[in-house]
Amino acid sequence: MARIFVTGGSGFIGAAIVESLARRGDEVAAFDIAEGPALKRLREQYRNVWFFPGELTEWPQLAEAMKAFQPDAVIHCAAVVGIVNSLASPLYTMRVNVEGSLNVLSAMRLFDVPRMINLSSEEVYGSFQSDVIDERHPCFPVQPYGISKFAVEQLARDFARANGKTVIHIRTCWVYGPGLPRPRIPKTFLDAAIEGRRLHVAGGADYRVDQIYIDDLVQGIVKALDHPKHEHDTYHITTGVALSLGEMVEIIRELVLGADIAISEGEYEVAPGIVAVRKGALDCSRAYKALGYTPRFSMRDGFAAYIAARRPS
Ligand SMILES: NC(=O)c1ccc[n+]([C@@H]2O[C@H](COP(=O)([O-])OP(=O)(O)OC[C@H]3O[C@@H](n4cnc5c(N)ncnc54)[C@H](O)[C@@H]3O)[C@@H](O)[C@H]2O)c1
């Protein structure tokens, strides 16, 4: 049994991590601005889950929480998430993602916390140079979100070296599953299909991106958390496969008969006027060899699980 401090523990990925750790008997603290319904349910279900309300950029709030809980490790999920949010407020993105992460690292130094698992992103790479890339691919992030995530990685590497800490960066790609808060692919298509709404999107049918079901991401993160000694500080935790958005829509149509959803050819825009950079698959061999991580959900399995969760039998 360990004591784990999860920043952003009320969010989509954070709450799923809290649940997985609580289920196996760890003592888990969720630090977040607000307690959402998922975390509230977990606190009702498990006696080993605590909520510490606080803002990452407010040092006293974070330090008080870390001091009170005395964790063995931190899983750092709290962030301003996504390209669109970051373009809307780049300065706030930098404050929360970079200054907030520096606060977490400083609190680890002050309260002797030896280990952190940091949620990073494929956005650190910018445009992929090939269809499948590994962790050695050059990092040229192009928007505030990816730039902030890469800055955090580099600052944390420097901090880890200087302070003898272990900081592991999990680079994942598009994560989906029940509870995803943002109206983003594949959720938009899945929800439209389940609810019988028409959704035809212009552009992006050929766009390829690695998409991972939440349970697989959580098992990868927990494996990294538990691994006694790391040879690497960065791992891809995804599926290693990048289907096109057109193929994705086809799978949903097969799972939800009669779904009136479609995507046409052309450039994929993350928001009106913002063309997505080239992506592809993230090679997970390093995580497979070092951590024993293997994804269990194909896209079809993940979508079936999402649909089942939305429509309990
Ligand atoms: N969802 C994805 O597809 C995806 C992909 C790659 C990486 N990530 C990374 O995973 C992590 C979690 O993402 P998510 O999808 O769960 O996002 P989310 O928005 O659901 O969760 C983020 C949580 O952080 C909290 N938070 C934000 N700012 C805060 C602050 N200043 N102080 C305290 N708490 C704050 C929010 O309240 C929220 O509960 C992020 O670091 C994100 O960059 C997510």
Ligand as a Chemical Component Dictionary entry (heavy atoms), coordinates in Angstrom:
data_LIG
# 
_chem_comp.id                   LIG 
_chem_comp.type                 NON-POLYMER 
_chem_comp.pdbx_formal_charge   0 
_chem_comp.three_letter_code    LIG 
# 
loop_
_chem_comp_atom.comp_id 
_chem_comp_atom.atom_id 
_chem_comp_atom.alt_atom_id 
_chem_comp_atom.type_symbol 
_chem_comp_atom.charge 
_chem_comp_atom.model_Cartn_x 
_chem_comp_atom.model_Cartn_y 
_chem_comp_atom.model_Cartn_z 
_chem_comp_atom.pdbx_ordinal 
LIG N1  N1  N 0  -7.253  13.647 -22.581 1  
LIG C1  C1  C 0  -6.298  13.475 -23.493 2  
LIG O1  O1  O 0  -6.580  13.084 -24.645 3  
LIG C2  C2  C 0  -4.853  13.734 -23.148 4  
LIG C3  C3  C 0  -3.873  13.414 -24.101 5  
LIG C4  C4  C 0  -2.524  13.629 -23.782 6  
LIG C5  C5  C 0  -2.176  14.126 -22.535 7  
LIG N2  N2  N 1  -3.149  14.448 -21.629 8  
LIG C6  C6  C 0  -2.720  15.001 -20.338 9  
LIG O2  O2  O 0  -3.349  14.279 -19.284 10 
LIG C7  C7  C 0  -3.599  15.147 -18.169 11 
LIG C8  C8  C 0  -5.060  15.028 -17.726 12 
LIG O3  O3  O 0  -5.908  15.354 -18.823 13 
LIG P1  P1  P 0  -7.488  15.132 -18.758 14 
LIG O4  O4  O 0  -7.933  14.724 -20.107 15 
LIG O5  O5  O -1 -7.840  14.291 -17.579 16 
LIG O6  O6  O 0  -7.975  16.624 -18.536 17 
LIG P2  P2  P 0  -9.141  17.178 -17.577 18 
LIG O7  O7  O 0  -9.375  18.570 -18.013 19 
LIG O8  O8  O 0  -10.289 16.241 -17.549 20 
LIG O9  O9  O 0  -8.453  17.144 -16.162 21 
LIG C9  C9  C 0  -7.559  18.128 -15.724 22 
LIG C10 C10 C 0  -7.873  18.407 -14.271 23 
LIG O10 O10 O 0  -6.931  19.373 -13.803 24 
LIG C11 C11 C 0  -7.625  20.300 -12.998 25 
LIG N3  N3  N 0  -6.915  21.576 -13.038 26 
LIG C12 C12 C 0  -6.756  22.387 -14.103 27 
LIG N4  N4  N 0  -6.088  23.482 -13.744 28 
LIG C13 C13 C 0  -5.822  23.356 -12.428 29 
LIG C14 C14 C 0  -5.163  24.185 -11.489 30 
LIG N5  N5  N 0  -4.684  25.380 -11.855 31 
LIG N6  N6  N 0  -5.055  23.765 -10.210 32 
LIG C15 C15 C 0  -5.571  22.555 -9.834  33 
LIG N7  N7  N 0  -6.215  21.737 -10.683 34 
LIG C16 C16 C 0  -6.340  22.140 -11.968 35 
LIG C17 C17 C 0  -9.003  20.438 -13.642 36 
LIG O11 O11 O 0  -9.947  20.944 -12.712 37 
LIG C18 C18 C 0  -9.276  19.017 -14.087 38 
LIG O12 O12 O 0  -9.993  18.294 -13.109 39 
LIG C19 C19 C 0  -3.190  16.537 -18.617 40 
LIG O13 O13 O 0  -1.906  16.820 -18.123 41 
LIG C20 C20 C 0  -3.165  16.439 -20.133 42 
LIG O14 O14 O 0  -2.250  17.358 -20.684 43 
LIG C21 C21 C 0  -4.479  14.268 -21.905 44 
# 
loop_
_chem_comp_bond.comp_id 
_chem_comp_bond.atom_id_1 
_chem_comp_bond.atom_id_2 
_chem_comp_bond.value_order 
_chem_comp_bond.pdbx_ordinal 
LIG N1  C1  SING 1  
LIG C1  O1  DOUB 2  
LIG C1  C2  SING 3  
LIG C2  C3  SING 4  
LIG C2  C21 DOUB 5  
LIG C3  C4  DOUB 6  
LIG C4  C5  SING 7  
LIG C5  N2  DOUB 8  
LIG N2  C6  SING 9  
LIG N2  C21 SING 10 
LIG C6  O2  SING 11 
LIG C6  C20 SING 12 
LIG O2  C7  SING 13 
LIG C7  C8  SING 14 
LIG C7  C19 SING 15 
LIG C8  O3  SING 16 
LIG O3  P1  SING 17 
LIG P1  O4  DOUB 18 
LIG P1  O5  SING 19 
LIG P1  O6  SING 20 
LIG O6  P2  SING 21 
LIG P2  O7  DOUB 22 
LIG P2  O8  SING 23 
LIG P2  O9  SING 24 
LIG O9  C9  SING 25 
LIG C9  C10 SING 26 
LIG C10 O10 SING 27 
LIG C10 C18 SING 28 
LIG O10 C11 SING 29 
LIG C11 N3  SING 30 
LIG C11 C17 SING 31 
LIG N3  C12 SING 32 
LIG N3  C16 SING 33 
LIG C12 N4  DOUB 34 
LIG N4  C13 SING 35 
LIG C13 C14 SING 36 
LIG C13 C16 DOUB 37 
LIG C14 N5  SING 38 
LIG C14 N6  DOUB 39 
LIG N6  C15 SING 40 
LIG C15 N7  DOUB 41 
LIG N7  C16 SING 42 
LIG C17 O11 SING 43 
LIG C17 C18 SING 44 
LIG C18 O12 SING 45 
LIG C19 O13 SING 46 
LIG C19 C20 SING 47 
LIG C20 O14 SING 48 
# 
